Amino acid sequence: MRSEGALIGVAGSPVQVRNPDATGVETRAGAFMSSALPVAGFAVIEAASLAEAVEKVSTVPCAVAHGVVEVWPLE
């Protein structure tokens, strides 16, 4: 699969990211989501560090609208 362009990695420890009403970024270690159903969507982003990834996702609508975005680093 990798030879055909698939991104393959081992997921590291997740971090929850919130920024309610864009008033300040909050992070918490650990997974938030659990579901018996498949995940509806995800994105793979490039970041030099976990801090940079948190900064990038802290302004997406879900993080600002009292939701949560999970960052799972690929190792």
Secondary structure as UniProt FT lines:
FT   HELIX           2..4
FT   STRAND          15..18
FT   HELIX           20..22
FT   STRAND          26..29
FT   HELIX           50..57
FT   TURN            58..59
FT   HELIX           61..64
FT   TURN            65..66
FT   STRAND          69..71
//
